[in-house]
């Protein structure tokens, strides 16, 4: 209890910036506990006690959060559960026996305030399969404008990646007419305000909308019927352009009437409402460029192909195909004054360049609220796409990947490998009082993301949102344990005596059934950069069977490092997601992975993928390699870590190492 009290004091003094105390904190704890107890404790003993308490808290917290079949006795401070339930849990994890019939008051009164904000729990994680909820599009109506006459046609030559009638589970939606009526915004109270807003926006932005060919003369009284109609005409580009005199007259009439209405409204409005109303009107006047977002999208899609790739990081055919699939299968709809292509363009430009809202306002000549709304609309539908596209092929456990089959360096030794697993970190924006468990060795808050990829550089599983200090092995075992995540497990049947399907994993993971890890040891090299150090080729070359295996295993597993590299280089928003909530940051990660897969599966050539595929594994060539172990934090993974390596996978590893030595001779 003295140790707990001293730890709480150092937490209050700010000497625990992350999951552990800093040097000042440990020094103060060591000095004070020796003075108060009269015993001598060194820092190693104190750190071991801290790690043990943290491990106890993680077990207790996981038991209380995840298990729904237990109760709580407030008098005895014990967990209430049937004996059969306890027997089953203890059989799976013997460490849970310590919580049976034990007074757990210390966990609530002392451990919780000590560890709650620094121990990872993974309560904000999300996987693509969890994005399948609410897949049916809602009937939300956006009343941003009236009539979308600038809508860009996809053309008849666009073939969607998920055509109607394919194996996709999404239902085909009917195309939405651009001039549909709206019920989302109550226009019964101020009909003239809404209609005059449309007139001012349409004329001041000088969009390509046009009135019917026969425009009433300005002196005719029936000209006011134009202001009372629900549409301003068709989007035919061949119609007669407006006469400048008519523009000036209509705009003057609209402003005059609108001024009367605003003046009457402001007289009966409180001061804060007046200020917000005037701010909105100032924003309307601020965006006066003659190039609207629809015109910009038309220029990009009809212009040089490189321009679309630089702006949206997609080639023009892939961009059009993505828009078609999002409309047909995932419920994306155009609004009254914004086409689907512009909505998707706003979303992709935000991901590609990490643009702020104000920069996008200037680019697309739209209001900030419009940019915000369409970004989140695009994020919502792409998350639905991620549930269908971030998954393995149906026969992933049955065929040999072409990357291995066509490469004599890997075939037939690694013919049963079906992919690679690793974690990566993305910078996270977290409130200051929650940052402790997100700040690891990098010195800033990150979210840890587990991903599985195939040898086509596509993500087949992703689990985002883990705290930055979470250990890779902890996430790995949690993913295998939770059936609701639908982790793509390797096949369980034996094809040959020793061979079975497996993933390639690095040294941070256990060498267990279905997951092949390298040889470990202080004198055994593994990562590719380790084989590039040395003055001569004899020094750089792998030595003996274990290093020979590690070299080939590392070069094969490097496919996930290249996949991470292409993914992060394409989407600049992953470098800094300042201003978004943490839940939105997690969703952005999954959505960007979905677009990554979509580009790869579209079959279109992409220069980022082409560059990654040309990377060589010759140790004499200096190629960038992240080194997957650099992101992991020195945190106890979990009690689920196996005590020793799996004998079966050790035998598989030894067999492959022997075959590599025989081939080299």
ROZA-140317 format. One record per residue: x, y, z of N, C-alpha, C in turn; residue in one letter. Coordinates in steps of 0.05 Angstrom, whole numbers, plus 5000, padded with zeros to 4 digits. Example, Ala and Ser with C-alpha at 12.3 -4.5 7.8 and 13.67 -1.06 7.14 Angstrom:
REM ROZA-140317
526448865156524649105156526449345156A/525749555142527349795143525850015157S/
***
This chain:
REM ROZA-140317
501649765000500050005000501750255000X/504150245013505950465012506950514984X/507550294970508450324942506250444925X/503750364928501550474913501150764919X/501350844944501051124952503251294939X/505751194939507951344927507551374896X/506551154884506051164855503951374848X/501851384865499751584860500851864862X/502651904881503852174884505452254860X/506952064848508552134825506752174800X/504552034799502652074777501552354779X/500852434804499752704808501752924801X/504352864806506453054801507353064772X/506152894755506652894726509252754718X/510052564735512552404728511952144715X/509552104705508951874688507851974661X/509652044643508752154617507451944599X/508151694603507051484586505951254604X/506551014597505650784612507450724636X/509850844637511750804659512651074670X/513851074693514951314705517551394691X/518151654692520751744682522851704703X/525351794698527551754716527051894743X/525952134742525352284766523252134783X/521252024770519151884785520251634799X/521851474785522951234797524851304819X/526451514816528351594837526851684862X/524651834859523051914882521751684896X/520651494880519351264892521451094908X/523751054896525850894909526751014936X/527151274935528051414959525951414981X/523451474974521351494994520551225006X/520551014989519650755000521850645018X/524350705013526450615031526350765057X/525651025056525451175081523051095098X/520851035085518350975100518250695110X/519450505096519250225104521750125119X/523950265116526450185129527749955114X/526749885091527949665075529249785050X/530849625037532349725014531149584989X/530049754971529049654945530549804923X/531349654903532649784880530449824858X/531249974838529350044817528349804802X/529949604799529149364784526849224799X/527049204825524949074841522349234839X/522649504841520249674839518949654812X/520549644791519349624764517949354760X/519149144771517848884769515148884784X/515149014807512549034822510549194806X/511449414793509649574777508449414754X/510249264740509249094718507348884727X/507848764750506048564761503348674767X/503248914780500749044786499249114760X/500649204740499449274714498249024701X/499648804702498748554691496148454705X/496148484732493748414747491348584739X/491848844736489649024728488548964701X/490348894681489448834654487648584654X/488448384670486748144672484048204683X/484048354705481548434718479748604700X/481048804687479448984670478248834646X/479848654634478848494611476548314620X/476748204644474648024654472148184659X/472348424669469948584675468648704650X/470248774630469248904607468048714586X/469448504581468748324558466648114566X/466948004590465147794598462447914608X/460347824595457647934602456047754620X/457147524627455547334644456147354673X/457547564682458347574710456847804724X/456647784750455447984766457448094787X/456448254805458248374825456748384852X/458148284873457048294900458148544914X/456448744918457548994930458348974959X/457348764973458148735001460848595004X/461048374990463548214992465748314973X/464948494954466848594934468048364917X/466348174909467247944893465647924868X/466747774848465347714824463347484828X/460947514819458947314822458547174795X/459046914793458746764769458346474776X/457046314758456646024764459345884765X/459345654779461845494781462645394754X/460745314737461445214711462845434694X/461945684697463245904683466045944692X/466545934718469345954728471045734718X/470045484719471645254710472445284681X/470645384664471245414636473345634632X/473145854646475046074643477746004653X/477845864676480445794688481845584671X/480245414658481445214640482845344616X/481645564606482945704584485245884593X/485145984618487246164628487446124658X/489545994667489745924695490146174713X/491046394701491546634717488946754727X/486646684715484146794723483146674750X/484346454759483546324783483846514808X/485746704806486246884829483847064834X/482047104815479747284819477347134830X/477446874833475146724842474946734873X/472546834882472046854911474147024925X/475047234912477047404924475947684926X/476647824948475848104952477448274933X/476048404914477348554893477148854897X/476748944922476449224928478949384920X/481249264922483749404916483849484887X/482649324869482649384841480949634835X/478749664849477049884844477950144857X/478950114881479650354897482550454891X/484350274884487150364880488250314852X/487750064841488850004815487550164793X/484850204795483450344773484450634770X/484650804791485651074786488551074778X/490050854784492850854778493450764750X/491850584739492350474713490350534691X/487950634699485850664679486750834655X/488251044660488951224638491551154625X/492850934633495450864621495650584610X/493750414617493850134608491950104584X/492949984563491449954539489149754543X/486849824532484549644535483249594507X/483949744487482849694461479849734459X/478749924474475849964474474950144451X/476750254435475950424412476950304386X/477450044386478349914361476049864342X/476749824317474649764297475949604274X/474449414265475249244242473249294219X/474049234194472149274172469549134175X/469548894186467048734188465048874206X/466049044224464249194242462949434229X/463749494204462649714189460249634172X/459349384175457049284160454449374172X/454449484196451949574208450749804193X/448149814191446750044178447650074149X/447849854134448749864107446649974088X/444149964096442050074079442150374080X/442150514057442250804057439850924070X/440351144085438151284098436851474078X/434551584086433051764069433652054076X/436152104084436852374090436852544065X/435652774067435552964045437253204051X/439053274033440753504036439553734020X/439253964033437954194020439954414015X/442454324005444554524001444054703977X/442454623957441954783934439554663920X/438854773897436554683882437354613854X/437354353847438054263821440954243817X/441854013807444753963803445253943773X/445154173760445354173731448254133722X/450154143741452954113733453953823737X/452153633740452953363745454553253722X/456753123729458553013709457652733703X/457252673678456452403670458852213670X/458351973680460551773681461051673653X/459051673635459451563609458751273608X/458251163584457450893581459750693581X/462250803580464550623578465750553605X/464450633627465450583654464350323664X/466150133670465249873680465949863710X/464049843728464549853757466149603765X/467649633787469149413798467249203810X/464949293821462949113831460449153814X/460249023791457949063774455448943786X/453149043777450548943786450348653778X/449348493797449048203791451448043799X/453648183810456048033818455547913845X/457747803857457547673882457247863906X/457348123900457148313922454348293935X/454348343961451848313976450148573975X/451248783964449849043964447549033944X/445349153952443149173934443449413916X/442649373890442949593871440749803876X/441650043877439850273883439150413858X/436750523857435950673834437350943834X/437851043810439151303808437251513818X/438351703832436651913844436452143824X/434052233820433652463802434752713814X/436152873798437453113810435453313820X/433053323809431053523817428853413835X/429753253855427753133873426953333893X/424553293904423553483924424853423951X/424953623968426253593994424253624017X/424853464038423153474062424953504087X/427553484083429353494106429453764119X/429053974104429154244115426454374113X/425554484135422854604135422954864121X/421754864096421655114080418955244082X/417155124098414455244101414555504116X/416455524135416555764151417656004135X/419755964120421056184105421556094076X/419456054060419855954033421456154016X/420956414019422356604002425356614009X/426056574035428856574042430356354028X/429156104028430555884015430755923985X/428656013972428656033943430456263935X/430556483950432356693943435256623948X/435756453968438456343972439456203947X/437656043935438355893911439056083888X/437456303886437856493864440556623867X/441156723892443656863897446056683892X/445956423902448156253898448556173869X/446356123855446556043827447756273810X/446756513815447656743798450356843805X/450856873832453456983840455756793834X/455256533835457456343828457656303798X/455656403783455656383753456056093744X/454355923756454555643748453455603720X/453655363710452755303683449755263681X/448355303704445455283702444255493684X/442155433671440855623653437855613656X/436655843652433755853652432655743626X/430055693625428855613600429455813578X/429555733553430255913531428656163531X/426056153538424456393537424256523565X/426056723569426156853595424257093594X/422457113613420657353613422257603615X/421157813602422458073603422458183631X/424358343638424558443665422258623673X/420758733654418558903660415958743663X/415958483657413558323658413158233687X/410658243697410158173724410557873729X/410157703708410357413713413257323716X/415157513716417957433720418257313748X/416457393767416757283794416156993796X/414956883775414456593776417056433776X/419156563765421756423765422656373794X/422156573811423056553838421456353854X/419056283845417356103859417455823849X/419055763829419255493818421255333833X/420955063831422754883846425254823829X/425454913805427754853789428255093770X/430655113761431455323744431955233715X/431254993709431554893682433454653680X/434054573657435754333652438654413652X/440354203649443254243649444454233621X/442854273600443854253573445854483568X/448354403561450454593556449954763532X/448154683514447754833489445555053492X/444355083516442355283518443555563518X/441955753513442856033509443956143535X/446256263535447456383559445756623568X/445956673594444356893605445457153595X/443657343591444457613584445357753610X/447557913607448658043631446658223644X/444958353628442958533639440958373656X/440158133647438257973662439557883688X/442157823688443557743712443457963733X/444158203724444258433743441458483754X/439458473737436758533746435758323766X/436058063760435157853778436657863804X/439257903803440757913828439958153845X/439458373833438558613848435858563861X/434058443846431358383858431658193882X/433257983878433657783899434857913924X/436958073921438258193944436358393958X/434758543942432958733954430858593972X/429558393961427558243976428758104000X/431157983995432457834017433258034039X/434058274032434758464053432458534070X/430058564058427658624074427058404093X/427258154083426657924100428657894123X/431257934117433357904137432958124158X/432358374149432058594168429658534186X/427558424176425258364193425858144212X/427557944203428257724220430057804243X/432057974236434058054256432758224278X/430658374271429358544292428158374314X/427458124307426157944327428057724335X/430657764333432657554339434557654360X/435457464377437457544397440157594384X/441957724398444557814387446257574377X/446657354393448257134383447257024357X/444557004354443456894329443957094306X/443957354311444457544290447357514280X/449257484299452057454291452557214275X/451356974283451756734267450456754240X/448156894238446856934213448557104194X/449657324205451357494188453957364180X/455057184198457457034191456956854167X/454656714167453956544145453656704119X/452456944120452157104096454857204086X/456657264105459257354097460757124082X/460356874092461656644079460556604051X/457956654048456856634021458056834002X/458457084011459557283994462557233989X/463957104009466757064007467556883984X/465856673978466456483957465256593931X/466756763917465656893893467056813868X/468656593869470056503845468056403824X/468656453799466856363778467156063772X/469255933784469655653779468555493803X/466255373799465055213820466354933822X/465554783842466654523846465954333823X/463554363812462854193789464554253764X/465054513760466854583738469654473742X/470654483767473254373773473354083767X/471353933776471353643772471253583742X/469653743727469453693698472153743685X/473653953693476254003682478253783688X/478153673712480053463720479453203705X/476953123704476252873691476552883660X/476353123649476653153620479453263612X/481153293632483853413627485953193626X/488453283631490753103630490452893652X/491052633646490752423666492352463691X/494652593688496452623711495152813732X/493552993723492253183741490453043761X/488852853751487052703769488652543789X/490852423780492552263799493852433820X/494752673812495952853832493952963852X/491553013843489553133861488152923879X/487452693867485952493882487452233887X/489852203876491451963878490151723865X/488351773846487051563831487251643801X/487451443784487251493755484351543748X/483851683726481151753718479251513715X/480051293702478151063700477450953728X/479450943746478950833773477151023788X/477551283785475851483799472951453790X/472451433764469751403754468451133763X/470150923763469150663771468350663801X/470050803817469450823846466850973850X/466451193836463851343839461551173831X/461751023810459550853801458850633822X/460950513834460450303853459250413879X/460250653888459150763912456250843909X/455450933885452650993880450950743878X/451950543863450350313857449950123880X/452050093896452049883917452149983946X/452850233950453350323977451750583985X/449850663968447950863976448851153974X/451051213960451951483957450051623937X/449051863944447052003928448052293923X/447352403900447952683895446052863910X/446953093917445153293930444053473908X/442553683916441253853896443254023881X/445554083893447454253879450254143879X/450453883885453153753886452853473875X/454453423854454353153841456052953857X/455752703850457152493864460152523860X/461052593836463952613831465252833849X/463753053853464853263870464953173899X/462953033908462852933935465152733940X/465652553921467852363924470552513922X/470652723905473052873902473853023928X/471853133942472353263968473553063987X/472452823988473352614007476252524000X/476752473974479352373966481552583969X/480952833962482953043965483653083994X/481753054012482353074041484352854049X/483852604040485652384046488352414033X/488352494008490852503992492752714002X/491752944010493453174017493153264046X/491353144061490953234088489953524089X/488353604069487453884067485553954090X/485754204099483954304119481354394106X/479354454122476754524111476954784095X/478454974105478555234091479855214064X/481955044061483155014035481254884015X/479654694025477754564008475454754001X/474754934019472755144012473755303988X/476255383989477455543967477655383941X/478255123943478654953920476054903906X/473954833921471454753910469354973910X/470055203921468255433922465655363936X/465855233959463555143975463755254003X/461555244017461555314045462955104062X/463855184086465255004103463454774113X/460954834118459054634126458654424104X/458554514079458254334057460654144054X/463054254057465454094056465453884079X/464753974102464753784125462753564121X/460353634112458253434109458853234087X/460053324065460553134043463052964049X/464953064065467152894073466152664090X/464552714109463552504127461552324112X/460152434092458452254076460252054060X/462352164048464151984034465451784052X/466251864076467451684095465551454103X/463051524106461051324114460651114092X/460451184067459950984047462550824041X/464850944044467350794039467750594061X/466850654085467050454107465350214100X/463050254088461450024079462949864058X/464350004040465949874020468149704033X/469349804055471549664068470749384078X/468249354086467249094096467248894074X/466948974049466848794026469548754012X/471448944016473848934000476348864017X/476248914043478448834060477948554071X/478348354055477948084062479447904041X/480147664049481647494030479847374008X/481147273988479647123967478446873979X/476346773966474946543976476746293977X/478746273959480446033958483246103968X/483546293987486246373996487746154009X/486345944020487645724033488145484014X/487545523989487745293970489845313949X/490545563941492345603919495045713928X/497045673912499745783917499846063905X/500546273921500646543910502546563886X/501746713866503446743842506146863849X/506247033869508847153877510846943886X/509846723898511646513906512046303884X/509846243870509946043849511846113827X/512046373820513646463797516446553806X/517146513831519746603840521346363851X/523446283838525046043848526346093875X/526446343884527646393910525846303933X/523246273927521346203948519945933942X/519845853918518445603911520445373907X/519945143918517545053933517645083963X/519845213973520245214003517945344017X/517045584007515045734021512245714007X/511745503993509345473977506745483994X/506945434020504645434037504245694052X/505845894046505446154058503346304043X/501346424057499146554044499046854049X/500946964064500847244069502747324091X/502647574100504347674121502747844141X/503647844166502347994188504348184201X/503348414207505048614221503348834232X/504448994249503149234260504649484250X/503149704249504349954242503050174259X/504350404261503350614278502750854260X/500550994267499651244254499251454275X/500251694270500051904289497151964296X/496651994322493852034331493652304346X/491252424344490652674358488952594382X/489952624406488652534431488652764450X/486452794465486352994486488552944507X/489453154519491753134536491352944560X/489052934571488652764595488352474587X/488352404562488252124553490752034538X/492752194537495052134520497051924531X/496851874557498951704570499251434556X/496951304551497151034540497451034509X/497551274497497951284468500751374461X/502351464480505051564474507051344480X/508351244460510351034462513151144458X/514850974445517651054441517951284422X/516051324405516251544385516051824398X/514951834422514852084436512252244430X/510452134414507952264409505752054408X/503252144409501051954410500651814383X/500251554384499751404359497551204364X/496351104343494650874344496050644330X/495850414343497150174333495150014316X/495949934292494149814272495349534265X/493749334268494549064259493449024232X/495048914214494148864186495348604176X/493748474159494648234145494348294115X/496448224100496348274071497048024056X/496148004031496947784014499247873997X/500147703978502547773962501847943938X/499348023936498548223916498448503928X/499548533952499748793966496948903972X/495048723978492348803987491948734016X/490648904031489948844059487648644059X/487948424073485848224076484648224104X/485848374122484848404149486048654161X/484548804176485549044189484049084215X/485549164236484349224262485649484272X/484349704270485449964277484350064303X/485750254315484850394339486150314365X/488050124365489350044390491150274399X/491450304425493150504437496050454428X/497550674427500250664416502150494433X/501650464459503450304476502750004476X/500649924462499749644461501849474447X/502349244457504349064445503148914422X/504848864402503848724378502648444385X/503948304403503048034410500348044424X/499948254440497348284454495048314433X/495548484413493548524392493148264376X/495348124371495247884355493447674368X/493847624394492247414408489347504411X/488947764415486147854417484647814391X/486047864368484847824342484147534337X/485847354346485247064342483046974361X/482747104384480847004403477947104397X/477747334385475047454380473947354354X/471947184355470747074331469247284315X/468247484328466647684314468247854294X/470847844297472547994278472947854251X/472347594251472647424227475447444216X/477347384233480147374225480547144205X/481947194182482346984162484446784171X/483646584186485446384196486546214174X/489046124176490145924157488745654160X/488845494139487445244140488645054161X/486944874171487744704192488544424183X/487844354159488344084149491244054139X/492443824143495143774133495043684104X/496543824088496743754059498943544056X/501243584069503343394070504043334099X/506143184104506643094131507343334149X/509043514138509843744155508544004147X/507544024122506744284112503844344119X/503344584123500644694128500644984120X/498445104115498345384108499045554132X/500445774126501345944148501846234138X/502046424157502846694151505746734160X/507146914146509846994155509647224174X/510847194198510747394219513647454227X/514047684240516747754248517347654276X/519647734287520547614312518847694336X/517247904334515547984356513247794361X/512647624342510347434344511347164352X/509547004363510346724370510446544346X/512146354347512346154325510445924332X/507945974325505845784333504445684308X/502645484311501345354288499945554270X/500745564245499645744225501046004223X/503146054239504546314238507546254241X/509046294219511846224218513546464224X/515046454246516846664255519746594249X/521546784249524346724243525746614267X/528246524263529946444285530746694302X/530746664328531446884346534046834360X/535447044365538047024379539647274375X/541447334394543047574392545047564370X/545847324362547947304341546747214315X/544047214313542747134288541447374275X/542247444251541047674237538347604225X/536647804223534047754211533247974191X/533048224199532148434181534048484158X/532948554135534548604111536848794115X/536349024129538649204134541049084148X/540448874164542648734178544548594159X/543548514136545148374116546548574097X/546148834100547349024083549849154095X/550249094121552549204135554949034131X/557149154124559649004120561149104096X/563749074096565449174074565548984051X/565248724056565548524034562948364032X/562748234009560348064005560347824023X/562647724031562747494049561647564077X/562147814085561147904111558147944110X/557148054088554348114086552647864081X/553747654069552247414062551247274087X/548847144085547846984108549646754115X/549946704141551646484150549946264162X/550646024154549345784164546345774157X/545045564166542245514157540245714169X/540745794195538745964208538746244195X/541046354190541146614177540146604148X/540646374135539646344108536646344108X/535446204127532546204129531546484135X/532746624155531846884163532047084140X/534047064123534347244101532047214081X/531446964073529246914055526446974068X/526246904093523746964107523247264109X/525347414115525047704117524347834090X/525647734069524947844042522147774034X/521147544042518447464035516447624052X/516947654077515147804095515248104089X/517248194075517448484069515248584052X/513548404041511248494025509448674041X/509148624067507348794083508649054089X/511249074091512649324094512249504069X/512449374046511949524021509049614019X/507249444028504449514028503849754046X/505049754070504749984088505950234075X/508250194061509550424049507850554027X/506650394010504850503989502450634001X/501350514021498950614034499450884047X/501650904062502251154076503151374057X/504551304036505551504017503151624001X/501151463996498851553980497051753996X/496651694021494751854037496352024057X/496652274051498152454069496752514095X/494152474096492652524121493552344143X/494752114137495651934158497952044174X/499352254163501452374178500552564200X/498152674197497052854217494052874214X/492552774233489652784232488552974253X/489953194256489153394276486353504271X/484753524292482053634290479853434288X/480553184281478452974280478252834307X/475952734314475552574338477052304333X/477652174356479251924353477651714338X/475051704342473451504327473551564297X/473551814289473851884261476551814250X/478651854267481351774258481551474252X/480251314269480251024264478750964238X/476551094234475051054209476651134185X/478151354187479751444164481851234157X/483051104177484950894171483750664155X/481350574164480050354150479150434122X/478150684119477250774093479550804074X/481750904083484050934065485150664057X/485050464074485850194067483950074046X/481350144048479450044029479950154001X/480550423999481150543973483750423962X/485650373980488250243972487649973958X/485949813971485249553959483749593933X/481949793932480349833908482149903884X/484150073888485950143867487449893857X/488349733876489949493868488149293854X/485649253863483949053851482649143825X/482849403819481649503794483149413769X/485649323772487149233749488549453734X/488149703742489349933728492249963739X/493950043721496750093729496850333748X/498550303768498850523788501850553793X/502850793791505750833794506750773821X/505150813842506050753869506450453873X/504550293863504850003865507049903847X/507350023823509549943805512249983817X/512550213831515150273843515750073866X/513650003881514049823904514749543894X/513649453871514149183861516949153850X/518149383842520849373831523049363852X/522349373877524349373898525849103898X/528449113902530148883901530948813930X/531648553934532548463960535448403960X/536948493940539848453939541048603963X/542548473980543648614004545648833997X/546548843972548449063964546949313957X/544249303954542649533946541349653971X/541549913974540450043997537550113992X/535749944000532849983997531650034024X/529750214025528550294051526950054062X/527450004088526049794102525349904130X/522949894138522150014163523149864187X/523349594185524049444209521749434228X/520149214225517649214239517849214269X/520149134279520449134308520749404321X/521249614305521849874316519350004328X/517049914321514650054330513549934356X/514549714364513349574387514449694413X/512649704433513449814459514049594479X/515649664498516549464518514349434539X/512149314531509949274549509248984550X/508648874573507848594575505448544557X/505648344540503548304520500948214533X/500947974544498547874557499147594568X/497447504585497847234596497347014576X/496247084553495746884533498246814516X/500546944521502946884507503746594513X/504346434492505046154497507746134512X/508045924528510445884544512845814526X/512445674505514645584488513745574459X/515545544440514845544412513545284405X/511845304385510345074375512344874361X/512244624369514144434358513644384329X/511144384321510544334292511744554275X/511244814282512245024265515345044267X/516444954289519444944291520544734272X/519044514269519944304250519644404221X/517444554215517144664189519444864182X/520145024202522245224198524945074193X/525544874209528044724205528144584178X/525844484168525844354143526344554120X/525144794121525644994101528545084101X/529645114125532445194127534244984115X/533644734119535244524107535044524077X/532644564066532344574037533844814025X/533845044038535345274028538345224027X/539345084047542245024047542844824024X/541244624020541644433999541544563971X/539744753968539544893942541945073937X/543045193958545345373955547845213948X/547944963955550244793948550144703919X/
***
